[in-house]
């Protein structure tokens, strides 16, 4: 046991080491764990985010109704200069934005942020420039970087407001609307250069430009230190900002009733941006697909609240691999039960995930998630597979040793389910099927053979017969000289129909294998062997019989004795297989059975019906025998003898069977059985 435990620990250590190396290679070479880590971080962020966007944020949405204006009456449009300009078609005149900013600021808005790119110069720029001039430090305009593919990578093109607007907003009123390059918007920054947006080091000569949220926060009075680092920001709960369709601001009825003559906008931070699907300003975020303006508000809230998320670097990420591997090894060493071990692995992985969630919620810090979890799962199930392989190897070794001495079913029960097997040691009464098979005349024929040749022949014969028993899922109970006994329902119990069907199938397979065995003997000019098989179904006692020194699982009882008697009668009737009535009834439908005789064996008062299983090729002969037997039972022995003579040319076993009954007819013609004869044949000896 000590040697086995030592071997197990070495294999477990090897499995854990292999798992850790696999995770390390995946992390370093493929980058997949990094991607999975981001997805897990997103999931944890969704679970731990509880704060809404600030109540003073409003989003004025450039949505489909504002572009189409198909829900307004003509007189409503005519009553508003802005709506008339909007009805002219999108892109709108810059005067629309001027009128919008003026109305919002006059209503008391603290700041108006335009997340709309106004780049090329237009004749109507002066209207917006005038508003910028009259409301200094109250309006923020957007600029943007676009990266154009080039031969040496990509070139950055900077788009900014035209000269009239730039002159009024320059300095504090222009911010970048471009987020650092990413497929899912997770990062923002305080300031950026073209290079930092692409994740590259910035040169000293690169122009530093603040983000849209940074400009807004500074105009709102917050001190924000210059910082070019892309930093992951904490989103607030999505869809928690009030969205107002832009066109409603210019409809008098809405302005009066819905917005209380502009009171709704007092002391509010208002962001104007596109939410219409056709304007394609939507991005993927940890919270799903969100409009760009809404993401800008989340970034602004993170800057104002200083809600930046830090995460573990590469050293701590890699250190999580051996830490998780060591925990898995200790768990595998301490827990041998597979079910409990799997539960422990899953519990350990879940506990780490829970710890990551707690640290994120309380400290805004991302512990490594994917690599420790991968290590837990890969090493965990690797050690489980190792334990299973070691256990199977040990079972296989034990089984191989035991099967040389004990039936395969017994070995399977001992090795795979010892508790269940041990419960049967006291003995149980079960419904079983017993099969006896015995070579006929072998003892006398073997007297002239060399002992070694006898053993070799028997081993060859039994090899075929035992294989037939095992293929029929039977239990080899014992060898008795040149006979064998097999059972169904003792150790492995199914339904009576299944057990009897398997027993009959096994008997037919044994007969087929004996024919093949005899064919080989014929090639060597050796006499064929014949064997009888008897099958009986009924109650029997199953248990371990023997002494403290040696015990043997077996069945005992009247069913066993009757099966042995039935096997002996195969010599009388010339049938190589005979079964009792219960077996024939249970297996009816799977096979055809011919009623051979009604007998009373020695030691039993009750008569038994004997049946012979036959194939379709013997249907005609079976019908002739049944007809002849009916004549025999009627007492017309002379006519029965004539009918039986027709079977002399049939295939086996009908000639021998006919000869047996013909001999009885001859005897009854000489000495009548009497009027009280019931057709039961008594066997007075075994």
C-alpha positions in Angstrom: 0.0 0.0 0.0 2.9 2.3 0.8 4.4 1.6 -2.6 1.1 2.2 -4.3 0.6 5.5 -2.4 4.1 6.6 -3.4 3.4 5.8 -7.0 0.1 7.7 -6.9 1.7 10.8 -5.5 4.4 10.8 -8.2 1.8 10.5 -10.9 -0.4 13.2 -9.3 2.6 15.5 -9.1 3.4 14.8 -12.8 -0.2 15.5 -13.8 -0.3 18.8 -11.9 3.1 19.8 -13.4 1.9 19.0 -16.9 -1.3 21.0 -16.3 0.6 24.0 -15.1 3.0 23.8 -18.1 0.0 23.6 -20.4 -1.6 26.7 -18.8 1.7 28.6 -18.9 2.2 27.8 -22.6 -1.4 28.8 -23.4 -0.8 32.1 -21.6 2.6 32.9 -23.1 2.1 31.6 -26.7 -1.6 32.0 -27.5 -2.9 34.8 -25.5 -6.2 33.0 -25.1 -6.2 33.2 -21.3 -5.9 36.9 -21.6 -9.0 37.1 -23.7 -10.9 34.8 -21.4 -9.6 36.9 -18.4 -11.2 40.0 -20.0 -14.5 38.2 -20.5 -14.5 37.0 -16.8 -13.6 40.5 -15.7 -16.6 41.8 -17.7 -18.8 39.2 -16.0 -17.5 40.1 -12.5 -18.0 43.8 -13.3 -21.6 43.2 -14.2 -22.1 41.3 -10.9 -20.5 43.9 -8.7 -21.7 47.1 -10.2 -24.4 48.7 -8.1 -24.1 52.5 -8.7 -26.1 54.4 -11.3 -24.9 57.3 -13.3 -25.1 60.7 -11.5 -28.6 62.1 -11.3 -27.6 65.4 -12.9 -26.6 63.7 -16.2 -28.9 64.1 -19.1 -28.5 62.7 -22.6 -30.1 64.7 -25.4 -30.4 62.0 -28.1 -30.0 62.5 -31.8 -32.4 59.6 -32.5 -34.6 58.4 -35.4 -37.6 60.5 -34.5 -35.4 63.6 -34.3 -34.1 62.9 -37.8 -37.4 62.0 -39.4 -39.7 64.4 -37.6 -42.7 62.4 -38.9 -44.7 62.6 -35.7 -45.0 66.4 -35.7 -47.7 68.4 -37.2 -46.8 71.0 -39.9 -47.8 73.9 -37.7 -45.5 72.6 -35.0 -42.6 72.6 -37.4 -43.5 76.1 -38.7 -43.5 77.5 -35.1 -39.8 76.6 -34.6 -36.8 77.9 -36.5 -34.8 74.9 -35.3 -37.4 72.3 -36.4 -37.6 74.0 -39.8 -33.8 73.6 -40.2 -34.0 70.0 -39.1 -36.8 69.3 -41.6 -34.4 70.4 -44.3 -32.5 67.2 -43.8 -29.6 65.6 -42.0 -26.8 66.6 -41.5 -28.4 69.6 -40.0 -27.3 73.2 -40.1 -24.9 74.2 -37.4 -27.5 76.7 -36.4 -29.6 73.8 -35.0 -26.8 73.1 -32.5 -26.4 76.8 -31.7 -30.2 77.1 -30.9 -30.0 73.9 -28.9 -27.0 75.0 -26.8 -28.5 78.4 -26.3 -31.9 77.0 -25.1 -30.2 74.5 -22.7 -27.8 77.1 -21.2 -30.5 79.7 -20.9 -32.5 77.1 -18.9 -29.6 76.8 -16.5 -27.6 73.8 -17.7 -24.2 73.7 -16.2 -22.5 72.5 -19.3 -23.4 71.2 -22.8 -21.2 68.5 -24.3 -21.5 67.8 -28.1 -20.4 64.2 -28.8 -20.9 65.1 -32.5 -18.1 65.7 -34.9 -18.3 69.2 -36.5 -15.3 69.2 -38.7 -15.6 70.8 -42.2 -16.1 74.5 -42.4 -19.6 75.7 -43.3 -21.4 79.0 -43.9 -23.6 78.4 -40.8 -20.7 78.0 -38.4 -21.0 81.6 -37.3 -24.3 80.9 -35.4 -22.6 78.3 -33.3 -19.5 80.4 -32.9 -21.6 83.2 -31.5 -23.1 80.9 -28.9 -19.6 79.7 -27.9 -18.5 83.4 -27.6 -21.5 84.3 -25.4 -21.2 81.2 -23.2 -17.5 80.7 -22.5 -16.5 77.5 -20.8 -20.0 76.1 -21.0 -19.8 74.2 -24.3 -17.5 71.2 -25.2 -17.0 70.2 -28.8 -15.6 66.9 -30.0 -12.5 66.1 -32.0 -11.5 62.7 -33.2 -8.6 60.6 -34.4 -9.0 58.2 -37.4 -6.3 55.7 -38.2 -5.8 55.1 -41.9 -4.0 52.0 -43.1 -0.5 52.6 -44.6 2.4 50.5 -45.8 4.2 50.9 -42.5 1.2 50.4 -40.3 -1.3 53.1 -39.9 -1.4 56.9 -40.0 -3.4 59.0 -37.6 -5.7 61.7 -39.0 -6.9 64.3 -36.5 -10.3 65.8 -37.1 -11.3 69.0 -35.2 -13.8 71.8 -35.4 -13.4 74.4 -38.2 -11.7 77.7 -37.6 -14.7 79.8 -36.4 -15.6 77.2 -33.8 -12.0 76.4 -33.0 -11.2 80.0 -32.2 -14.0 80.2 -29.7 -13.6 76.8 -28.1 -9.8 76.4 -28.3 -8.0 75.8 -25.0 -10.7 74.4 -22.7 -13.6 73.4 -24.9 -12.4 70.6 -27.3 -12.0 67.0 -26.2 -11.3 63.7 -27.9 -14.3 61.4 -28.5 -11.9 58.6 -29.5 -11.4 55.8 -27.0 -8.1 53.8 -27.0 -8.2 51.2 -29.7 -10.2 48.1 -28.5 -12.9 45.9 -29.8 -14.8 46.2 -26.5 -14.7 49.6 -24.9 -13.1 48.9 -21.5 -10.4 51.6 -21.3 -10.3 55.3 -21.3 -7.7 57.9 -20.2 -7.3 61.4 -19.0 -5.3 62.6 -22.0 -4.0 60.9 -25.1 -1.8 61.2 -28.1 -2.2 59.5 -31.4 0.4 56.9 -30.3 -1.1 56.3 -26.9 -4.5 55.6 -28.4 -2.8 52.8 -30.4 -1.1 51.5 -27.3 2.4 52.7 -28.3 4.8 55.0 -26.4 4.4 58.7 -27.0 7.2 60.9 -28.1 8.0 64.2 -26.3 7.0 66.1 -29.4 3.5 64.4 -29.7 0.6 66.7 -29.0 -1.3 65.8 -25.9 -5.1 66.1 -26.2 -7.6 65.7 -23.4 -10.6 63.4 -23.6 -14.1 64.7 -23.9 -14.9 63.6 -20.3 -11.6 65.2 -19.1 -12.5 68.6 -20.6 -16.0 68.4 -19.1 -14.7 67.5 -15.7 -12.2 70.4 -15.7 -14.9 72.9 -16.8 -17.1 71.6 -14.0 -14.4 72.6 -11.5 -12.6 69.3 -10.9 -8.8 69.2 -10.8 -7.7 66.4 -13.2 -4.0 65.7 -13.5 -2.6 65.0 -16.9 -2.1 61.3 -17.5 -1.6 59.4 -20.8 -2.1 55.9 -19.4 -5.0 54.0 -20.8 -6.9 53.0 -17.7 -9.8 50.7 -17.2 -12.8 52.6 -15.9 -15.7 51.3 -13.9 -19.0 51.5 -15.7 -22.1 52.6 -13.8 -25.3 50.7 -14.2 -26.4 51.0 -17.9 -29.6 52.6 -19.0 -29.7 54.7 -15.8 -29.4 58.1 -17.6 -32.5 60.0 -18.7 -32.6 60.2 -22.5 -34.5 63.1 -24.2 -35.2 63.1 -27.9 -33.5 66.2 -29.3 -36.6 67.4 -31.3 -38.7 67.6 -28.2 -36.7 70.5 -26.9 -38.0 72.7 -29.7 -41.6 71.7 -29.4 -43.4 74.3 -27.2 -45.8 71.8 -25.7 -43.0 69.5 -24.6 -40.9 72.4 -23.4 -43.7 73.6 -21.3 -45.2 70.4 -19.9 -42.4 67.8 -20.0 -39.5 70.1 -19.2 -41.3 72.6 -17.1 -40.1 75.5 -19.3 -36.5 74.3 -19.0 -36.5 73.7 -15.3 -35.5 70.0 -15.9 -32.2 71.2 -17.4 -31.2 73.5 -14.5 -27.8 72.6 -13.0 -27.6 69.5 -15.3 -24.7 68.2 -17.3 -26.2 67.7 -20.7 -24.5 65.5 -23.4 -25.8 65.7 -27.0 -25.0 62.7 -29.1 -26.2 60.2 -31.7 -28.3 57.2 -30.7 -30.0 56.6 -34.1 -29.0 53.2 -35.5 -28.3 54.6 -38.9 -25.6 56.9 -37.6 -23.6 53.8 -36.4 -22.3 55.2 -33.2 -22.7 52.0 -31.2 -19.9 49.9 -29.5 -19.6 46.8 -27.5 -19.0 47.2 -23.8 -18.8 44.9 -20.7 -22.5 45.6 -20.4 -23.4 44.8 -24.0 -24.0 47.2 -26.9 -24.2 50.8 -25.9 -24.4 54.1 -27.8 -21.2 56.2 -27.9 -22.7 59.1 -26.1 -23.8 56.9 -23.2 -20.3 55.5 -23.0 -18.9 59.0 -22.8 -21.2 59.7 -19.8 -19.9 56.5 -18.1 -16.3 57.7 -18.7 -17.1 61.2 -17.3 -18.7 59.6 -14.2 -15.6 57.5 -13.7 -13.4 60.6 -13.9 -15.5 62.6 -11.5 -15.8 59.7 -9.1 -12.2 58.5 -9.6 -13.5 55.0 -10.3 -10.5 53.5 -12.0 -9.9 49.7 -12.0 -6.5 48.3 -11.4 -5.5 44.8 -12.3 -2.7 42.3 -11.6 0.4 42.4 -13.7 2.1 39.6 -15.5 4.2 38.5 -12.4 1.1 38.0 -10.2 -0.8 36.4 -13.1 1.9 33.8 -13.6 2.3 33.3 -9.9 -1.3 32.2 -9.8 -0.5 29.1 -11.8 1.8 27.3 -9.3 -0.4 28.5 -6.4 -3.5 26.9 -7.9 -1.5 23.9 -8.9 -0.3 23.4 -5.4 -3.9 23.6 -4.0 -5.1 21.0 -6.5 -2.2 18.7 -5.6 -3.1 18.9 -1.9 -6.7 18.3 -2.6 -6.0 15.3 -4.8 -3.6 13.9 -2.2 -6.2 14.3 0.6 -9.3 13.2 -1.2 -9.5 9.8 -3.0 -13.3 9.8 -3.5 -13.9 10.9 -7.1 -17.2 12.5 -6.5 -16.0 14.5 -3.5 -12.8 15.4 -5.3 -14.6 16.8 -8.3 -16.8 18.8 -5.9 -13.7 20.0 -4.2 -12.1 21.2 -7.5 -15.3 23.0 -8.5 -15.6 24.5 -5.0 -12.0 25.7 -5.1 -12.5 27.3 -8.5 -15.7 28.9 -7.3 -14.1 30.1 -4.1 -11.3 31.8 -6.2 -13.9 33.4 -8.4 -15.8 34.6 -5.3 -12.5 36.1 -3.8 -12.0 38.0 -7.1 -15.5 39.4 -6.9 -15.0 40.5 -3.3 -11.6 42.2 -4.1 -13.1 43.9 -7.1 -16.2 45.2 -5.2 -14.2 46.4 -2.2 -10.9 47.5 -3.7 -11.6 48.1 -7.5 -8.8 45.6 -8.2 -8.8 42.7 -10.6 -7.0 39.6 -9.3 -5.9 37.1 -12.0 -9.0 35.1 -12.9 -8.5 33.0 -16.0 -5.1 31.5 -15.3 -5.9 30.3 -11.8 -9.2 28.9 -12.9 -7.7 27.2 -15.9 -5.1 25.7 -13.6 -7.7 24.5 -11.2 -9.8 22.9 -13.9 -7.0 21.5 -16.1 -4.9 20.2 -13.2 -8.0 19.1 -11.3 -9.4 17.0 -14.1 -5.9 15.9 -15.1 -5.3 14.5 -11.6 -8.8 12.9 -11.7 -8.0 11.2 -15.0 -4.6 10.1 -13.5 -6.3 8.6 -10.4 -8.9 6.9 -12.6 -6.2 5.4 -14.9 -4.2 4.2 -11.9 -7.3 2.7 -10.3 -8.2 1.0 -13.6 -4.7 -0.3 -13.9 -4.8 -1.7 -10.4 -8.2 -3.2 -11.0 -7.0 -4.7 -14.3 -4.0 -6.3 -12.6 -6.2 -7.6 -9.8 -8.9 -8.8 -12.2 -6.3 -10.5 -14.4 -5.0 -12.4 -11.4 -8.5 -13.3 -10.0 -10.0 -14.4 -13.3 -7.6 -17.3 -13.5 -9.4 -18.8 -10.5 -12.8 -17.1 -10.2 -15.7 -16.4 -12.6 -15.5 -13.0 -14.3 -18.8 -11.9 -12.8 -17.5 -12.7 -9.3 -14.3 -10.7 -10.0 -16.3 -7.8 -11.4 -18.4 -7.7 -8.3 -15.4 -7.9 -6.0 -13.4 -5.3 -7.8 -16.0 -2.8 -8.8 -18.6 -3.1 -6.1 -17.2 -4.8 -3.0 -19.8 -3.5 -0.6 -22.6 -4.9 -2.5 -20.9 -8.3 -2.9 -20.0 -8.5 0.8 -23.7 -8.0 1.7 -24.5 -11.3 0.0 -22.2 -13.4 2.2 -25.0 -14.3 4.6 -27.1 -15.9 1.8 -30.1 -14.7 -0.2 -32.9 -16.5 -1.9 -33.1 -15.4 -5.5 -34.8 -16.3 -8.7 -32.0 -17.9 -10.8 -31.4 -19.7 -14.1 -29.0 -22.7 -13.8 -27.2 -24.3 -16.8 -25.4 -27.7 -16.6 -23.2 -28.9 -19.4 -21.5 -32.2 -19.4 -19.4 -34.1 -21.9 -20.9 -37.6 -22.7 -18.6 -40.6 -22.5 -15.5 -38.5 -22.0 -14.3 -40.2 -18.8 -14.0 -43.7 -20.5 -12.6 -42.2 -23.7 -9.9 -40.3 -21.8 -8.5 -43.4 -20.0 -6.3 -44.3 -22.9 -5.0 -40.7 -23.4 -1.9 -39.2 -21.9 -2.8 -37.1 -18.8 -1.2 -34.0 -20.3 -3.2 -34.5 -23.5 -6.4 -34.8 -21.4 -5.7 -31.6 -19.6 -4.9 -29.8 -22.8 -8.0 -31.0 -24.6 -10.2 -30.1 -21.7 -8.7 -26.7 -21.4 -9.2 -26.1 -25.1 -12.8 -27.2 -24.9 -13.6 -25.3 -21.7 -12.0 -22.2 -23.2 -14.7 -22.2 -25.9 -17.5 -23.0 -23.5 -16.5 -20.4 -20.9 -16.2 -17.7 -23.5 -19.8 -18.6 -24.6 -20.9 -18.2 -21.0 -19.2 -14.9 -20.5 -20.5 -13.5 -23.8 -24.0 -14.5 -22.6 -23.4 -12.5 -19.4 -23.6 -15.6 -17.3 -21.6 -16.4 -14.2 -19.3 -19.4 -14.3 -20.2 -21.2 -11.0 -17.8 -24.1 -11.1 -16.1 -26.9 -13.1 -17.0 -30.5 -12.1 -14.6 -32.7 -13.9 -15.6 -32.5 -17.6 -18.8 -30.6 -16.7 -19.5 -27.0 -15.9 -22.2 -25.1 -14.1 -23.2 -21.5 -15.0 -25.9 -19.3 -13.5 -27.8 -16.1 -14.2 -29.5 -14.0 -11.6 -27.1 -14.7 -8.7 -24.5 -12.0 -8.8 -25.9 -10.1 -11.8 -29.7 -10.1 -11.6 -31.9 -8.9 -14.5 -35.5 -9.7 -15.3 -36.5 -13.4 -15.5 -37.2 -13.0 -19.2 -33.7 -11.5 -19.9 -32.0 -14.2 -17.8 -33.7 -17.1 -19.4 -33.2 -15.6 -22.9 -29.5 -15.2 -22.2 -29.2 -18.8 -20.8 -30.8 -20.3 -23.9 -28.7 -18.1 -26.2 -25.6 -19.3 -24.3 -26.6 -23.0 -24.7 -27.1 -22.6 -28.4 -23.7 -20.8 -28.7 -22.1 -23.6 -26.7 -23.5 -26.1 -29.2 -22.3 -24.1 -32.1 -18.8 -23.8 -30.7 -18.8 -27.6 -29.9 -19.6 -28.2 -33.6 -16.7 -26.0 -34.6 -14.5 -27.8 -32.1 -15.5 -31.2 -33.5 -14.8 -30.0 -37.1 -11.2 -29.4 -36.0 -11.0 -32.9 -34.4 -12.4 -34.4 -37.6 -9.5 -32.9 -39.6 -7.2 -34.7 -37.2 -9.1 -38.0 -37.6 -10.3 -37.8 -34.0 -13.7 -38.8 -32.7 -16.2 -36.0 -32.1 -17.3 -35.1 -28.6 -20.9 -34.8 -27.6 -22.3 -32.8 -24.7 -25.6 -32.4 -23.0 -27.0 -29.1 -21.7 -29.8 -28.8 -19.1 -31.4 -25.5 -18.1 -33.8 -24.8 -15.3 -35.2 -21.6 -13.8 -36.5 -21.3 -10.2 -35.7 -20.2 -6.7 -32.3 -21.0 -5.1 -30.2 -19.8 -2.3 -27.2 -17.7 -3.3 -24.3 -17.1 -1.0 -20.7 -17.9 -0.2 -20.4 -21.6 0.7 -17.3 -23.1 2.3 -15.0 -22.5 5.3 -13.1 -19.7 6.7 -10.1 -20.9 4.7 -11.9 -21.0 1.4 -15.3 -19.9 0.3 -17.0 -20.0 -3.0 -20.0 -18.0 -4.3 -22.6 -20.5 -5.6 -26.2 -21.4 -5.7 -27.8 -24.4 -4.0 -31.3 -25.8 -3.9 -33.8 -27.9 -5.8 -33.5 -25.7 -9.0 -29.8 -26.7 -9.2 -30.6 -30.4 -8.7 -33.3 -30.3 -11.4 -31.0 -28.6 -13.9 -28.5 -31.4 -13.3 -31.2 -34.1 -13.8 -32.4 -32.4 -17.0 -28.9 -32.4 -18.3 -28.6 -36.1 -17.7 -31.8 -36.8 -19.6 -30.3 -35.3 -22.8 -28.6 -38.7 -23.3 -32.0 -40.5 -23.1 -33.8 -38.3 -25.6 -30.8 -37.6 -27.9 -31.4 -33.8 -27.5 -28.3 -31.8 -26.8 -30.3 -29.1 -25.0 -33.3 -29.5 -22.7 -35.0 -26.9 -20.6 -37.7 -26.9 -18.0 -41.2 -25.4 -18.5 -40.5 -22.1 -16.8 -37.5 -21.4 -19.0 -39.5 -22.2 -22.1 -42.3 -19.9 -21.1 -40.0 -17.0 -20.2 -38.0 -17.3 -23.4 -41.0 -17.9 -25.6 -41.0 -15.4 -28.4 -37.2 -15.3 -28.6 -37.0 -18.9 -29.6 -39.3 -21.8 -30.6 -39.7 -24.6 -28.1 -40.8 -28.2 -28.7 -42.5 -30.1 -25.8 -40.4 -33.3 -25.6 -41.9 -35.2 -22.7 -43.4 -35.0 -19.2 -41.2 -36.7 -16.7 -40.8 -37.3 -13.0 -37.1 -37.5 -12.0 -35.7 -39.3 -9.0 -36.2 -37.5 -5.7 -39.2 -35.4 -7.0 -42.9 -36.1 -6.7 -43.9 -33.3 -9.1 -43.7 -34.0 -12.8 -41.7 -31.7 -15.1 -42.2 -30.8 -18.8 -39.1 -30.9 -20.9 -38.6 -28.6 -23.9 -36.2 -28.5 -26.8 -35.2 -25.2 -28.5 -35.1 -25.5 -32.2 -34.5 -23.3 -35.3 -36.8 -22.6 -38.3 -35.1 -25.3 -40.3 -36.5 -27.9 -37.9 -40.1 -26.6 -37.9 -41.5 -29.4 -40.2 -39.8 -32.2 -38.2 -41.0 -30.6 -34.9 -44.6 -30.6 -36.2 -44.3 -34.3 -37.1 -42.9 -35.2 -33.7 -45.7 -33.2 -31.9 -48.3 -35.1 -34.0 -46.7 -38.4 -33.4 -46.5 -37.7 -29.6 -50.2 -36.8 -29.5 -50.9 -40.3 -31.1 -48.6 -41.8 -28.5 -50.4 -40.0 -25.6 -53.7 -41.3 -27.0 -52.5 -44.9 -26.4 -52.5 -45.9 -30.1 -48.9 -47.1 -29.9 -48.9 -48.9 -33.2 -49.9 -45.8 -35.1 -47.5 -43.7 -33.1 -44.6 -46.1 -34.0 -45.5 -45.6 -37.7 -45.6 -41.8 -37.4 -42.3 -41.8 -35.5 -40.7 -43.8 -38.3 -41.2 -40.7 -40.6 -38.6 -38.8 -38.4 -35.8 -41.3 -39.1 -34.5 -39.2 -42.0 -34.8 -35.8 -40.2 -31.9 -33.8 -38.9 -30.7 -34.1 -35.3 -32.0 -34.7 -32.7 -35.3 -36.0 -34.2 -34.1 -39.5 -35.3 -32.8 -40.2 -31.8 -35.9 -38.7 -30.2 -38.1 -40.8 -32.5 -36.1 -43.9 -31.6 -36.6 -43.3 -27.9 -40.4 -43.0 -28.2 -40.5 -45.9 -30.7 -38.8 -48.1 -28.1 -41.5 -47.1 -25.6 -44.2 -47.9 -28.1 -42.7 -51.4 -28.6 -42.6 -52.0 -24.9 -46.2 -50.8 -24.4 -47.5 -53.0 -27.2 -46.0 -55.9 -25.3 -47.1 -54.7 -21.9 -49.9 -52.1 -21.8 -49.3 -49.3 -19.3 -52.9 -49.5 -18.1 -56.0 -47.4 -18.3 -54.7 -44.9 -15.6 -51.6 -44.1 -17.6 -51.2 -40.3 -17.7 -48.2 -40.1 -20.1 -45.7 -39.1 -17.4 -42.4 -41.0 -17.7 -40.8 -41.9 -14.4 -37.0 -42.0 -14.1 -36.1 -44.1 -11.1 -32.3 -43.4 -11.3 -30.2 -40.3 -11.9 
